[in-house]
Amino acid sequence: MKVVYETNGKGFLGWIENLSGAYVRGKTIEEARNKYKREIKEYEQWLDIEVSEIDKIEEVIVHSDLMIEDADSDIILEIEKKEYENENDFYHECELAFLSAKKVDAVYNKCKNKNVIDDSKVRKTFYGNVYSTIFEQYKHICNVQKYYLGQVDLEADIDLDIIGGRKNCIDELIKKYKKDGNRVFKNEEDWSIRKALRRLIWHDRIHAKAMERMEYNITNK
């Protein structure tokens, strides 16, 4: 297992390279390391898969000027610059990204306090005010798909339907992959289709967790 850490000295965000969308975070690298087992278990549960037993861990640390403590990230992993060794691996990651959207939908639909403000979320981060209602979190998950697609020169119809929007998103990624493969797009930060799929799954997971925490906080006030 290879874990690539971004750090600005105030926080560590580690990407588990062979598990698209798996990550650990901590104020220190030791805190992040202690989350490996829990993260793999949560990743398995989120995507209904079984991860092979980990016997050896390789760690790489990359300096970043971003607010890593708020999950700001711009890294492209070395594997994401390369073609898939087997195109079936690409389609498998697409299936995982679609399943991830279905899990978001399930979490959102279970929430009963979609428009109630969670006071604990009222603060500012690098992107502005935190989304302080469950509905705002859900809306953000839907809308960010447009941004990720735009980084690989794509567009799709995206509205407040995470499943329909994700299907359109993946359809466009498949068309792009069939045409151009997994090439790197040079913008303010480097992107590729592989990176977009990782970010979709990761983004689903961090905001689904936020929705669950908000529902708990509001219900147990």
PyMOL commands that place a pseudoatom at each C-alpha (Angstrom):
pseudoatom trace, name=CA, resn=MET, resi=1, chain=A, elem=C, hetatm=0, pos=[0.000, 0.000, 0.000]
pseudoatom trace, name=CA, resn=LYS, resi=2, chain=A, elem=C, hetatm=0, pos=[1.356, 3.404, -0.988]
pseudoatom trace, name=CA, resn=VAL, resi=3, chain=A, elem=C, hetatm=0, pos=[0.163, 6.511, 0.855]
pseudoatom trace, name=CA, resn=VAL, resi=4, chain=A, elem=C, hetatm=0, pos=[0.985, 9.941, -0.561]
pseudoatom trace, name=CA, resn=TYR, resi=5, chain=A, elem=C, hetatm=0, pos=[0.739, 12.741, 1.992]
pseudoatom trace, name=CA, resn=GLU, resi=6, chain=A, elem=C, hetatm=0, pos=[0.185, 16.408, 1.314]
pseudoatom trace, name=CA, resn=THR, resi=7, chain=A, elem=C, hetatm=0, pos=[1.204, 18.670, 4.185]
pseudoatom trace, name=CA, resn=ASN, resi=8, chain=A, elem=C, hetatm=0, pos=[1.647, 22.352, 4.935]
pseudoatom trace, name=CA, resn=GLY, resi=9, chain=A, elem=C, hetatm=0, pos=[3.042, 21.692, 8.398]
pseudoatom trace, name=CA, resn=LYS, resi=10, chain=A, elem=C, hetatm=0, pos=[-0.351, 22.237, 10.027]
pseudoatom trace, name=CA, resn=GLY, resi=11, chain=A, elem=C, hetatm=0, pos=[-2.070, 19.102, 8.794]
pseudoatom trace, name=CA, resn=PHE, resi=12, chain=A, elem=C, hetatm=0, pos=[-1.566, 15.916, 6.798]
pseudoatom trace, name=CA, resn=LEU, resi=13, chain=A, elem=C, hetatm=0, pos=[-3.859, 14.546, 4.085]
pseudoatom trace, name=CA, resn=GLY, resi=14, chain=A, elem=C, hetatm=0, pos=[-2.845, 11.101, 2.898]
pseudoatom trace, name=CA, resn=TRP, resi=15, chain=A, elem=C, hetatm=0, pos=[-4.118, 9.404, -0.260]
pseudoatom trace, name=CA, resn=ILE, resi=16, chain=A, elem=C, hetatm=0, pos=[-4.085, 5.597, -0.403]
pseudoatom trace, name=CA, resn=GLU, resi=17, chain=A, elem=C, hetatm=0, pos=[-2.939, 5.305, -3.975]
pseudoatom trace, name=CA, resn=ASN, resi=18, chain=A, elem=C, hetatm=0, pos=[-4.369, 1.929, -4.981]
pseudoatom trace, name=CA, resn=LEU, resi=19, chain=A, elem=C, hetatm=0, pos=[-7.788, 2.630, -3.393]
pseudoatom trace, name=CA, resn=SER, resi=20, chain=A, elem=C, hetatm=0, pos=[-9.368, 5.429, -5.387]
pseudoatom trace, name=CA, resn=GLY, resi=21, chain=A, elem=C, hetatm=0, pos=[-10.985, 7.886, -2.969]
pseudoatom trace, name=CA, resn=ALA, resi=22, chain=A, elem=C, hetatm=0, pos=[-9.484, 6.399, 0.211]
pseudoatom trace, name=CA, resn=TYR, resi=23, chain=A, elem=C, hetatm=0, pos=[-7.751, 8.899, 2.483]
pseudoatom trace, name=CA, resn=VAL, resi=24, chain=A, elem=C, hetatm=0, pos=[-6.547, 9.627, 6.020]
pseudoatom trace, name=CA, resn=ARG, resi=25, chain=A, elem=C, hetatm=0, pos=[-6.195, 12.985, 7.742]
pseudoatom trace, name=CA, resn=GLY, resi=26, chain=A, elem=C, hetatm=0, pos=[-4.546, 14.264, 10.893]
pseudoatom trace, name=CA, resn=LYS, resi=27, chain=A, elem=C, hetatm=0, pos=[-2.884, 17.249, 12.525]
pseudoatom trace, name=CA, resn=THR, resi=28, chain=A, elem=C, hetatm=0, pos=[0.263, 15.097, 12.592]
pseudoatom trace, name=CA, resn=ILE, resi=29, chain=A, elem=C, hetatm=0, pos=[1.387, 12.249, 10.375]
pseudoatom trace, name=CA, resn=GLU, resi=30, chain=A, elem=C, hetatm=0, pos=[1.204, 9.931, 13.384]
pseudoatom trace, name=CA, resn=GLU, resi=31, chain=A, elem=C, hetatm=0, pos=[-2.462, 10.804, 13.869]
pseudoatom trace, name=CA, resn=ALA, resi=32, chain=A, elem=C, hetatm=0, pos=[-3.148, 10.106, 10.191]
pseudoatom trace, name=CA, resn=ARG, resi=33, chain=A, elem=C, hetatm=0, pos=[-1.223, 6.808, 10.282]
pseudoatom trace, name=CA, resn=ASN, resi=34, chain=A, elem=C, hetatm=0, pos=[-3.308, 5.577, 13.171]
pseudoatom trace, name=CA, resn=LYS, resi=35, chain=A, elem=C, hetatm=0, pos=[-6.390, 5.780, 10.926]
pseudoatom trace, name=CA, resn=TYR, resi=36, chain=A, elem=C, hetatm=0, pos=[-5.231, 3.311, 8.242]
pseudoatom trace, name=CA, resn=LYS, resi=37, chain=A, elem=C, hetatm=0, pos=[-7.187, 0.320, 9.527]
pseudoatom trace, name=CA, resn=ARG, resi=38, chain=A, elem=C, hetatm=0, pos=[-10.339, 2.313, 10.225]
pseudoatom trace, name=CA, resn=GLU, resi=39, chain=A, elem=C, hetatm=0, pos=[-10.203, 4.014, 6.831]
pseudoatom trace, name=CA, resn=ILE, resi=40, chain=A, elem=C, hetatm=0, pos=[-9.857, 0.743, 4.943]
pseudoatom trace, name=CA, resn=LYS, resi=41, chain=A, elem=C, hetatm=0, pos=[-12.813, -0.695, 6.874]
pseudoatom trace, name=CA, resn=GLU, resi=42, chain=A, elem=C, hetatm=0, pos=[-14.958, 2.381, 6.129]
pseudoatom trace, name=CA, resn=TYR, resi=43, chain=A, elem=C, hetatm=0, pos=[-13.866, 2.306, 2.485]
pseudoatom trace, name=CA, resn=GLU, resi=44, chain=A, elem=C, hetatm=0, pos=[-14.912, -1.336, 2.184]
pseudoatom trace, name=CA, resn=GLN, resi=45, chain=A, elem=C, hetatm=0, pos=[-18.298, -0.558, 3.726]
pseudoatom trace, name=CA, resn=TRP, resi=46, chain=A, elem=C, hetatm=0, pos=[-18.868, 2.507, 1.534]
pseudoatom trace, name=CA, resn=LEU, resi=47, chain=A, elem=C, hetatm=0, pos=[-18.171, 0.720, -1.753]
pseudoatom trace, name=CA, resn=ASP, resi=48, chain=A, elem=C, hetatm=0, pos=[-19.286, -2.807, -0.802]
pseudoatom trace, name=CA, resn=ILE, resi=49, chain=A, elem=C, hetatm=0, pos=[-15.899, -4.285, -1.602]
pseudoatom trace, name=CA, resn=GLU, resi=50, chain=A, elem=C, hetatm=0, pos=[-13.231, -6.279, 0.184]
pseudoatom trace, name=CA, resn=VAL, resi=51, chain=A, elem=C, hetatm=0, pos=[-9.675, -4.914, 0.284]
pseudoatom trace, name=CA, resn=SER, resi=52, chain=A, elem=C, hetatm=0, pos=[-6.757, -7.328, 0.220]
pseudoatom trace, name=CA, resn=GLU, resi=53, chain=A, elem=C, hetatm=0, pos=[-4.793, -7.617, 3.440]
pseudoatom trace, name=CA, resn=ILE, resi=54, chain=A, elem=C, hetatm=0, pos=[-2.073, -4.960, 3.718]
pseudoatom trace, name=CA, resn=ASP, resi=55, chain=A, elem=C, hetatm=0, pos=[1.410, -6.276, 4.460]
pseudoatom trace, name=CA, resn=LYS, resi=56, chain=A, elem=C, hetatm=0, pos=[3.699, -3.325, 3.658]
pseudoatom trace, name=CA, resn=ILE, resi=57, chain=A, elem=C, hetatm=0, pos=[3.141, 0.444, 3.630]
pseudoatom trace, name=CA, resn=GLU, resi=58, chain=A, elem=C, hetatm=0, pos=[5.181, 2.921, 1.579]
pseudoatom trace, name=CA, resn=GLU, resi=59, chain=A, elem=C, hetatm=0, pos=[4.778, 6.602, 2.466]
pseudoatom trace, name=CA, resn=VAL, resi=60, chain=A, elem=C, hetatm=0, pos=[5.619, 9.677, 0.388]
pseudoatom trace, name=CA, resn=ILE, resi=61, chain=A, elem=C, hetatm=0, pos=[5.363, 13.228, 1.788]
pseudoatom trace, name=CA, resn=VAL, resi=62, chain=A, elem=C, hetatm=0, pos=[4.780, 16.216, -0.509]
pseudoatom trace, name=CA, resn=HIS, resi=63, chain=A, elem=C, hetatm=0, pos=[4.835, 19.842, 0.668]
pseudoatom trace, name=CA, resn=SER, resi=64, chain=A, elem=C, hetatm=0, pos=[1.810, 21.989, -0.106]
pseudoatom trace, name=CA, resn=ASP, resi=65, chain=A, elem=C, hetatm=0, pos=[0.983, 25.667, 0.428]
pseudoatom trace, name=CA, resn=LEU, resi=66, chain=A, elem=C, hetatm=0, pos=[-2.735, 24.884, 0.631]
pseudoatom trace, name=CA, resn=MET, resi=67, chain=A, elem=C, hetatm=0, pos=[-4.921, 24.673, 3.743]
pseudoatom trace, name=CA, resn=ILE, resi=68, chain=A, elem=C, hetatm=0, pos=[-4.541, 20.932, 4.144]
pseudoatom trace, name=CA, resn=GLU, resi=69, chain=A, elem=C, hetatm=0, pos=[-6.247, 21.124, 7.549]
pseudoatom trace, name=CA, resn=ASP, resi=70, chain=A, elem=C, hetatm=0, pos=[-9.460, 22.052, 5.689]
pseudoatom trace, name=CA, resn=ALA, resi=71, chain=A, elem=C, hetatm=0, pos=[-8.970, 19.255, 3.116]
pseudoatom trace, name=CA, resn=ASP, resi=72, chain=A, elem=C, hetatm=0, pos=[-7.717, 21.632, 0.409]
pseudoatom trace, name=CA, resn=SER, resi=73, chain=A, elem=C, hetatm=0, pos=[-5.804, 19.558, -2.140]
pseudoatom trace, name=CA, resn=ASP, resi=74, chain=A, elem=C, hetatm=0, pos=[-4.366, 19.905, -5.623]
pseudoatom trace, name=CA, resn=ILE, resi=75, chain=A, elem=C, hetatm=0, pos=[-2.106, 16.874, -5.958]
pseudoatom trace, name=CA, resn=ILE, resi=76, chain=A, elem=C, hetatm=0, pos=[-2.179, 14.527, -8.919]
pseudoatom trace, name=CA, resn=LEU, resi=77, chain=A, elem=C, hetatm=0, pos=[-0.799, 11.132, -7.975]
pseudoatom trace, name=CA, resn=GLU, resi=78, chain=A, elem=C, hetatm=0, pos=[1.871, 9.587, -10.183]
pseudoatom trace, name=CA, resn=ILE, resi=79, chain=A, elem=C, hetatm=0, pos=[-0.448, 6.688, -11.008]
pseudoatom trace, name=CA, resn=GLU, resi=80, chain=A, elem=C, hetatm=0, pos=[-3.067, 9.198, -12.184]
pseudoatom trace, name=CA, resn=LYS, resi=81, chain=A, elem=C, hetatm=0, pos=[-0.716, 10.461, -14.885]
pseudoatom trace, name=CA, resn=LYS, resi=82, chain=A, elem=C, hetatm=0, pos=[-0.485, 6.994, -16.412]
pseudoatom trace, name=CA, resn=GLU, resi=83, chain=A, elem=C, hetatm=0, pos=[-2.806, 4.930, -18.555]
pseudoatom trace, name=CA, resn=TYR, resi=84, chain=A, elem=C, hetatm=0, pos=[-4.781, 2.167, -16.930]
pseudoatom trace, name=CA, resn=GLU, resi=85, chain=A, elem=C, hetatm=0, pos=[-2.923, -1.116, -17.389]
pseudoatom trace, name=CA, resn=ASN, resi=86, chain=A, elem=C, hetatm=0, pos=[-6.279, -2.726, -18.117]
pseudoatom trace, name=CA, resn=GLU, resi=87, chain=A, elem=C, hetatm=0, pos=[-9.246, -0.713, -19.373]
pseudoatom trace, name=CA, resn=ASN, resi=88, chain=A, elem=C, hetatm=0, pos=[-11.499, -2.857, -17.191]
pseudoatom trace, name=CA, resn=ASP, resi=89, chain=A, elem=C, hetatm=0, pos=[-9.898, -1.095, -14.231]
pseudoatom trace, name=CA, resn=PHE, resi=90, chain=A, elem=C, hetatm=0, pos=[-11.232, 2.198, -15.607]
pseudoatom trace, name=CA, resn=TYR, resi=91, chain=A, elem=C, hetatm=0, pos=[-14.761, 0.842, -15.922]
pseudoatom trace, name=CA, resn=HIS, resi=92, chain=A, elem=C, hetatm=0, pos=[-14.503, -0.622, -12.435]
pseudoatom trace, name=CA, resn=GLU, resi=93, chain=A, elem=C, hetatm=0, pos=[-13.612, 2.795, -11.005]
pseudoatom trace, name=CA, resn=CYS, resi=94, chain=A, elem=C, hetatm=0, pos=[-16.560, 4.281, -12.888]
pseudoatom trace, name=CA, resn=GLU, resi=95, chain=A, elem=C, hetatm=0, pos=[-18.825, 1.692, -11.265]
pseudoatom trace, name=CA, resn=LEU, resi=96, chain=A, elem=C, hetatm=0, pos=[-17.417, 2.582, -7.847]
pseudoatom trace, name=CA, resn=ALA, resi=97, chain=A, elem=C, hetatm=0, pos=[-17.998, 6.285, -8.472]
pseudoatom trace, name=CA, resn=PHE, resi=98, chain=A, elem=C, hetatm=0, pos=[-21.616, 5.570, -9.397]
pseudoatom trace, name=CA, resn=LEU, resi=99, chain=A, elem=C, hetatm=0, pos=[-22.123, 3.350, -6.334]
pseudoatom trace, name=CA, resn=SER, resi=100, chain=A, elem=C, hetatm=0, pos=[-20.624, 6.133, -4.222]
pseudoatom trace, name=CA, resn=ALA, resi=101, chain=A, elem=C, hetatm=0, pos=[-23.291, 8.528, -5.511]
pseudoatom trace, name=CA, resn=LYS, resi=102, chain=A, elem=C, hetatm=0, pos=[-25.996, 6.015, -4.602]
pseudoatom trace, name=CA, resn=LYS, resi=103, chain=A, elem=C, hetatm=0, pos=[-24.584, 5.865, -1.078]
pseudoatom trace, name=CA, resn=VAL, resi=104, chain=A, elem=C, hetatm=0, pos=[-24.720, 9.673, -0.844]
pseudoatom trace, name=CA, resn=ASP, resi=105, chain=A, elem=C, hetatm=0, pos=[-28.340, 9.555, -1.951]
pseudoatom trace, name=CA, resn=ALA, resi=106, chain=A, elem=C, hetatm=0, pos=[-29.140, 6.982, 0.734]
pseudoatom trace, name=CA, resn=VAL, resi=107, chain=A, elem=C, hetatm=0, pos=[-27.461, 9.054, 3.463]
pseudoatom trace, name=CA, resn=TYR, resi=108, chain=A, elem=C, hetatm=0, pos=[-29.253, 12.209, 2.361]
pseudoatom trace, name=CA, resn=ASN, resi=109, chain=A, elem=C, hetatm=0, pos=[-32.670, 10.554, 2.225]
pseudoatom trace, name=CA, resn=LYS, resi=110, chain=A, elem=C, hetatm=0, pos=[-32.279, 9.199, 5.758]
pseudoatom trace, name=CA, resn=CYS, resi=111, chain=A, elem=C, hetatm=0, pos=[-31.714, 12.698, 7.134]
pseudoatom trace, name=CA, resn=LYS, resi=112, chain=A, elem=C, hetatm=0, pos=[-34.787, 14.341, 8.651]
pseudoatom trace, name=CA, resn=ASN, resi=113, chain=A, elem=C, hetatm=0, pos=[-33.254, 17.749, 9.366]
pseudoatom trace, name=CA, resn=LYS, resi=114, chain=A, elem=C, hetatm=0, pos=[-32.151, 18.746, 5.890]
pseudoatom trace, name=CA, resn=ASN, resi=115, chain=A, elem=C, hetatm=0, pos=[-32.678, 22.504, 6.284]
pseudoatom trace, name=CA, resn=VAL, resi=116, chain=A, elem=C, hetatm=0, pos=[-31.807, 22.976, 9.960]
pseudoatom trace, name=CA, resn=ILE, resi=117, chain=A, elem=C, hetatm=0, pos=[-28.568, 24.871, 10.633]
pseudoatom trace, name=CA, resn=ASP, resi=118, chain=A, elem=C, hetatm=0, pos=[-25.918, 22.962, 12.552]
pseudoatom trace, name=CA, resn=ASP, resi=119, chain=A, elem=C, hetatm=0, pos=[-24.293, 25.706, 14.650]
pseudoatom trace, name=CA, resn=SER, resi=120, chain=A, elem=C, hetatm=0, pos=[-21.082, 23.707, 14.974]
pseudoatom trace, name=CA, resn=LYS, resi=121, chain=A, elem=C, hetatm=0, pos=[-20.529, 24.141, 11.230]
pseudoatom trace, name=CA, resn=VAL, resi=122, chain=A, elem=C, hetatm=0, pos=[-20.726, 27.937, 11.214]
pseudoatom trace, name=CA, resn=ARG, resi=123, chain=A, elem=C, hetatm=0, pos=[-17.160, 28.972, 10.364]
pseudoatom trace, name=CA, resn=LYS, resi=124, chain=A, elem=C, hetatm=0, pos=[-15.003, 30.003, 7.430]
pseudoatom trace, name=CA, resn=THR, resi=125, chain=A, elem=C, hetatm=0, pos=[-12.503, 27.906, 5.501]
pseudoatom trace, name=CA, resn=PHE, resi=126, chain=A, elem=C, hetatm=0, pos=[-10.383, 28.448, 2.397]
pseudoatom trace, name=CA, resn=TYR, resi=127, chain=A, elem=C, hetatm=0, pos=[-13.499, 28.262, 0.186]
pseudoatom trace, name=CA, resn=GLY, resi=128, chain=A, elem=C, hetatm=0, pos=[-15.657, 30.535, 2.358]
pseudoatom trace, name=CA, resn=ASN, resi=129, chain=A, elem=C, hetatm=0, pos=[-18.409, 29.660, 4.850]
pseudoatom trace, name=CA, resn=VAL, resi=130, chain=A, elem=C, hetatm=0, pos=[-18.858, 25.992, 5.689]
pseudoatom trace, name=CA, resn=TYR, resi=131, chain=A, elem=C, hetatm=0, pos=[-22.074, 24.450, 4.381]
pseudoatom trace, name=CA, resn=SER, resi=132, chain=A, elem=C, hetatm=0, pos=[-24.118, 24.530, 7.584]
pseudoatom trace, name=CA, resn=THR, resi=133, chain=A, elem=C, hetatm=0, pos=[-27.209, 22.549, 6.557]
pseudoatom trace, name=CA, resn=ILE, resi=134, chain=A, elem=C, hetatm=0, pos=[-27.513, 19.016, 5.247]
pseudoatom trace, name=CA, resn=PHE, resi=135, chain=A, elem=C, hetatm=0, pos=[-29.190, 20.317, 2.103]
pseudoatom trace, name=CA, resn=GLU, resi=136, chain=A, elem=C, hetatm=0, pos=[-26.269, 22.683, 1.433]
pseudoatom trace, name=CA, resn=GLN, resi=137, chain=A, elem=C, hetatm=0, pos=[-23.831, 19.778, 1.840]
pseudoatom trace, name=CA, resn=TYR, resi=138, chain=A, elem=C, hetatm=0, pos=[-25.856, 17.696, -0.615]
pseudoatom trace, name=CA, resn=LYS, resi=139, chain=A, elem=C, hetatm=0, pos=[-26.156, 20.546, -3.105]
pseudoatom trace, name=CA, resn=HIS, resi=140, chain=A, elem=C, hetatm=0, pos=[-22.391, 21.051, -2.945]
pseudoatom trace, name=CA, resn=ILE, resi=141, chain=A, elem=C, hetatm=0, pos=[-21.740, 17.373, -3.683]
pseudoatom trace, name=CA, resn=CYS, resi=142, chain=A, elem=C, hetatm=0, pos=[-23.974, 17.603, -6.753]
pseudoatom trace, name=CA, resn=ASN, resi=143, chain=A, elem=C, hetatm=0, pos=[-22.496, 20.862, -8.025]
pseudoatom trace, name=CA, resn=VAL, resi=144, chain=A, elem=C, hetatm=0, pos=[-18.833, 19.995, -7.564]
pseudoatom trace, name=CA, resn=GLN, resi=145, chain=A, elem=C, hetatm=0, pos=[-19.195, 17.353, -10.273]
pseudoatom trace, name=CA, resn=LYS, resi=146, chain=A, elem=C, hetatm=0, pos=[-19.369, 20.212, -12.803]
pseudoatom trace, name=CA, resn=TYR, resi=147, chain=A, elem=C, hetatm=0, pos=[-16.057, 21.547, -11.536]
pseudoatom trace, name=CA, resn=TYR, resi=148, chain=A, elem=C, hetatm=0, pos=[-14.314, 18.178, -11.737]
pseudoatom trace, name=CA, resn=LEU, resi=149, chain=A, elem=C, hetatm=0, pos=[-15.588, 17.618, -15.277]
pseudoatom trace, name=CA, resn=GLY, resi=150, chain=A, elem=C, hetatm=0, pos=[-14.466, 21.085, -16.302]
pseudoatom trace, name=CA, resn=GLN, resi=151, chain=A, elem=C, hetatm=0, pos=[-10.904, 20.239, -15.285]
pseudoatom trace, name=CA, resn=VAL, resi=152, chain=A, elem=C, hetatm=0, pos=[-10.809, 17.581, -18.029]
pseudoatom trace, name=CA, resn=ASP, resi=153, chain=A, elem=C, hetatm=0, pos=[-12.608, 19.786, -20.587]
pseudoatom trace, name=CA, resn=LEU, resi=154, chain=A, elem=C, hetatm=0, pos=[-16.057, 18.231, -20.150]
pseudoatom trace, name=CA, resn=GLU, resi=155, chain=A, elem=C, hetatm=0, pos=[-19.584, 19.374, -19.368]
pseudoatom trace, name=CA, resn=ALA, resi=156, chain=A, elem=C, hetatm=0, pos=[-22.731, 17.518, -18.312]
pseudoatom trace, name=CA, resn=ASP, resi=157, chain=A, elem=C, hetatm=0, pos=[-26.264, 18.210, -17.134]
pseudoatom trace, name=CA, resn=ILE, resi=158, chain=A, elem=C, hetatm=0, pos=[-26.019, 18.286, -13.354]
pseudoatom trace, name=CA, resn=ASP, resi=159, chain=A, elem=C, hetatm=0, pos=[-28.876, 19.246, -11.050]
pseudoatom trace, name=CA, resn=LEU, resi=160, chain=A, elem=C, hetatm=0, pos=[-29.995, 18.352, -7.536]
pseudoatom trace, name=CA, resn=ASP, resi=161, chain=A, elem=C, hetatm=0, pos=[-30.169, 14.636, -8.296]
pseudoatom trace, name=CA, resn=ILE, resi=162, chain=A, elem=C, hetatm=0, pos=[-26.906, 13.015, -7.320]
pseudoatom trace, name=CA, resn=ILE, resi=163, chain=A, elem=C, hetatm=0, pos=[-27.675, 9.719, -9.062]
pseudoatom trace, name=CA, resn=GLY, resi=164, chain=A, elem=C, hetatm=0, pos=[-28.819, 11.252, -12.360]
pseudoatom trace, name=CA, resn=GLY, resi=165, chain=A, elem=C, hetatm=0, pos=[-26.009, 13.778, -12.295]
pseudoatom trace, name=CA, resn=ARG, resi=166, chain=A, elem=C, hetatm=0, pos=[-23.389, 11.119, -11.571]
pseudoatom trace, name=CA, resn=LYS, resi=167, chain=A, elem=C, hetatm=0, pos=[-24.656, 8.981, -14.436]
pseudoatom trace, name=CA, resn=ASN, resi=168, chain=A, elem=C, hetatm=0, pos=[-24.280, 11.925, -16.810]
pseudoatom trace, name=CA, resn=CYS, resi=169, chain=A, elem=C, hetatm=0, pos=[-20.883, 12.699, -15.345]
pseudoatom trace, name=CA, resn=ILE, resi=170, chain=A, elem=C, hetatm=0, pos=[-19.598, 9.160, -15.829]
pseudoatom trace, name=CA, resn=ASP, resi=171, chain=A, elem=C, hetatm=0, pos=[-21.059, 8.937, -19.338]
pseudoatom trace, name=CA, resn=GLU, resi=172, chain=A, elem=C, hetatm=0, pos=[-18.978, 11.964, -20.312]
pseudoatom trace, name=CA, resn=LEU, resi=173, chain=A, elem=C, hetatm=0, pos=[-15.853, 10.541, -18.677]
pseudoatom trace, name=CA, resn=ILE, resi=174, chain=A, elem=C, hetatm=0, pos=[-16.308, 7.294, -20.596]
pseudoatom trace, name=CA, resn=LYS, resi=175, chain=A, elem=C, hetatm=0, pos=[-16.647, 9.136, -23.905]
pseudoatom trace, name=CA, resn=LYS, resi=176, chain=A, elem=C, hetatm=0, pos=[-13.496, 11.114, -23.113]
pseudoatom trace, name=CA, resn=TYR, resi=177, chain=A, elem=C, hetatm=0, pos=[-11.587, 8.016, -22.114]
pseudoatom trace, name=CA, resn=LYS, resi=178, chain=A, elem=C, hetatm=0, pos=[-12.544, 6.206, -25.309]
pseudoatom trace, name=CA, resn=LYS, resi=179, chain=A, elem=C, hetatm=0, pos=[-11.352, 9.170, -27.333]
pseudoatom trace, name=CA, resn=ASP, resi=180, chain=A, elem=C, hetatm=0, pos=[-8.220, 10.345, -25.515]
pseudoatom trace, name=CA, resn=GLY, resi=181, chain=A, elem=C, hetatm=0, pos=[-7.343, 7.757, -22.912]
pseudoatom trace, name=CA, resn=ASN, resi=182, chain=A, elem=C, hetatm=0, pos=[-6.130, 8.995, -19.544]
pseudoatom trace, name=CA, resn=ARG, resi=183, chain=A, elem=C, hetatm=0, pos=[-4.102, 12.019, -20.596]
pseudoatom trace, name=CA, resn=VAL, resi=184, chain=A, elem=C, hetatm=0, pos=[-3.091, 14.845, -18.262]
pseudoatom trace, name=CA, resn=PHE, resi=185, chain=A, elem=C, hetatm=0, pos=[-4.831, 18.211, -18.552]
pseudoatom trace, name=CA, resn=LYS, resi=186, chain=A, elem=C, hetatm=0, pos=[-2.636, 21.169, -17.622]
pseudoatom trace, name=CA, resn=ASN, resi=187, chain=A, elem=C, hetatm=0, pos=[-4.641, 23.821, -15.782]
pseudoatom trace, name=CA, resn=GLU, resi=188, chain=A, elem=C, hetatm=0, pos=[-3.792, 25.689, -12.581]
pseudoatom trace, name=CA, resn=GLU, resi=189, chain=A, elem=C, hetatm=0, pos=[-3.439, 22.176, -11.233]
pseudoatom trace, name=CA, resn=ASP, resi=190, chain=A, elem=C, hetatm=0, pos=[-2.938, 18.998, -13.246]
pseudoatom trace, name=CA, resn=TRP, resi=191, chain=A, elem=C, hetatm=0, pos=[-5.935, 16.731, -13.780]
pseudoatom trace, name=CA, resn=SER, resi=192, chain=A, elem=C, hetatm=0, pos=[-6.744, 13.449, -15.470]
pseudoatom trace, name=CA, resn=ILE, resi=193, chain=A, elem=C, hetatm=0, pos=[-9.749, 11.160, -15.660]
pseudoatom trace, name=CA, resn=ARG, resi=194, chain=A, elem=C, hetatm=0, pos=[-8.205, 8.952, -12.978]
pseudoatom trace, name=CA, resn=LYS, resi=195, chain=A, elem=C, hetatm=0, pos=[-7.829, 11.941, -10.691]
pseudoatom trace, name=CA, resn=ALA, resi=196, chain=A, elem=C, hetatm=0, pos=[-11.423, 13.031, -11.347]
pseudoatom trace, name=CA, resn=LEU, resi=197, chain=A, elem=C, hetatm=0, pos=[-12.736, 9.601, -10.347]
pseudoatom trace, name=CA, resn=ARG, resi=198, chain=A, elem=C, hetatm=0, pos=[-10.666, 9.632, -7.156]
pseudoatom trace, name=CA, resn=ARG, resi=199, chain=A, elem=C, hetatm=0, pos=[-11.878, 13.083, -6.254]
pseudoatom trace, name=CA, resn=LEU, resi=200, chain=A, elem=C, hetatm=0, pos=[-15.536, 12.173, -6.904]
pseudoatom trace, name=CA, resn=ILE, resi=201, chain=A, elem=C, hetatm=0, pos=[-15.422, 9.228, -4.495]
pseudoatom trace, name=CA, resn=TRP, resi=202, chain=A, elem=C, hetatm=0, pos=[-13.406, 11.136, -1.904]
pseudoatom trace, name=CA, resn=HIS, resi=203, chain=A, elem=C, hetatm=0, pos=[-15.652, 14.182, -2.077]
pseudoatom trace, name=CA, resn=ASP, resi=204, chain=A, elem=C, hetatm=0, pos=[-18.770, 12.038, -1.708]
pseudoatom trace, name=CA, resn=ARG, resi=205, chain=A, elem=C, hetatm=0, pos=[-17.353, 10.422, 1.378]
pseudoatom trace, name=CA, resn=ILE, resi=206, chain=A, elem=C, hetatm=0, pos=[-16.190, 13.518, 3.261]
pseudoatom trace, name=CA, resn=HIS, resi=207, chain=A, elem=C, hetatm=0, pos=[-19.496, 15.312, 2.744]
pseudoatom trace, name=CA, resn=ALA, resi=208, chain=A, elem=C, hetatm=0, pos=[-21.625, 12.236, 3.445]
pseudoatom trace, name=CA, resn=LYS, resi=209, chain=A, elem=C, hetatm=0, pos=[-19.791, 11.962, 6.771]
pseudoatom trace, name=CA, resn=ALA, resi=210, chain=A, elem=C, hetatm=0, pos=[-20.531, 15.635, 7.375]
pseudoatom trace, name=CA, resn=MET, resi=211, chain=A, elem=C, hetatm=0, pos=[-24.231, 15.079, 6.670]
pseudoatom trace, name=CA, resn=GLU, resi=212, chain=A, elem=C, hetatm=0, pos=[-24.352, 12.170, 9.126]
pseudoatom trace, name=CA, resn=ARG, resi=213, chain=A, elem=C, hetatm=0, pos=[-22.582, 14.205, 11.821]
pseudoatom trace, name=CA, resn=MET, resi=214, chain=A, elem=C, hetatm=0, pos=[-24.938, 17.138, 11.254]
pseudoatom trace, name=CA, resn=GLU, resi=215, chain=A, elem=C, hetatm=0, pos=[-28.015, 14.937, 11.522]
pseudoatom trace, name=CA, resn=TYR, resi=216, chain=A, elem=C, hetatm=0, pos=[-26.662, 13.515, 14.779]
pseudoatom trace, name=CA, resn=ASN, resi=217, chain=A, elem=C, hetatm=0, pos=[-25.786, 16.958, 16.198]
pseudoatom trace, name=CA, resn=ILE, resi=218, chain=A, elem=C, hetatm=0, pos=[-29.171, 18.450, 15.331]
pseudoatom trace, name=CA, resn=THR, resi=219, chain=A, elem=C, hetatm=0, pos=[-31.144, 15.451, 16.595]
pseudoatom trace, name=CA, resn=ASN, resi=220, chain=A, elem=C, hetatm=0, pos=[-29.248, 15.353, 19.876]
pseudoatom trace, name=CA, resn=LYS, resi=221, chain=A, elem=C, hetatm=0, pos=[-29.237, 19.071, 20.727]
for i in range(1, 221): cmd.bond("trace and resi %d" % i, "trace and resi %d" % (i + 1))
show_as sticks, trace
zoom trace
